[in-house]
Amino acid sequence: MIKDHTEIKPITISKSHLHEMYSAIEQQLNIKLTAKGKTVVRRDINRYLLVNGNDVNKTINYFKNYRDNLKKLHIGYSDEALNNVISYLYR
């Protein structure tokens, strides 16, 4: 029996939308993203595009509140844990 593996992919977004999300994250976290940080964030962007049904505006709004959304994601949230996540993005 052969299984059909359909791969679901996020839509391709424009550089201006991507830049808008990166800028929103940098403002929220008060950091400058490194190339490695942008790679990590890009995975989040792709994931939330899929979660939001490839709706770019909903995804942009998610990243405009990135700090609060990170807090919601981490069970047992603490300021130290959040700072560790943030420091990974700008090392």
N, C-alpha and C positions, 0 to 999 in steps of 0.2 A: 504494500500500500504506500503510495507516494503522497506525502503531505504538501499542501500548497503553503509556502511561507511568503505571505505578503508583508512587505516591510513598509511600515508607516513612517513617513518622513515629514519634518516641518517644511513649510514653504520657505522659499528664498526671500530674504528681506533686503531692502535697500541699505546702502552704506549709511545713509542719513538716519534711518531708523536705528540701526545698530549703534551709531555714534550717540544718538539721543539716549539710548539705554545705558551705554557706558558712562556718559556724562551724569545721568541721574544716579547711578550707583556711586560714582566718585563723589558727588555732592552729598548723598545720604551718609556715606561712610567717612567722608572727609579724608580721602586718600587719592592717590594717582595710581591707576591700575597698571601693572606691568604686563608684558606680553603673555607671561604665564597666567597672570590673573585674568586677562581677557579670554584666554583659552578656557579657563574654568567657568567663567561667567557665560561664555558662549554656549557651553553645554546646558547651563540653566536656562538661557534664552530659548534654545531649541526645545527643551523639555516643556517650558511654559507656553510656547507656541502651540505645541501639541495638546497640552492641557486645556488651553483656551480655544481649541478648534481652529488654530492658525489665524486667530484674530490678533492682528498686530497692535491695535489700540489697547486692547485688554492687557496684552503682554507688556506694553510700554508702561501702563498704569501700575502693573505689578512691580516693575523695577523702580518706579518713582517712589515707592514705599518699601524699598528693599530692606532697610534696617529693621523695620517692624516685621516684615515678612520672615526675615531670618530668625528673629526672636520666636515667632510662632512655630517655626519648623523644628527647633531644637528643644526636645523634652529636657526638663531640668535646666532650663536656661539660666545662665548667670552672665554678668558683665564680662567676666574673665573668659568664658567660653566664646562669647561673641567676639571679643577682641582677638582671640586665637584664630577664628575663622577669617576675620578681617585682615589680620597680619599676613595670612597665607596669600591673599590677593595682591599685596603690594610689596612683597619681599623682593 
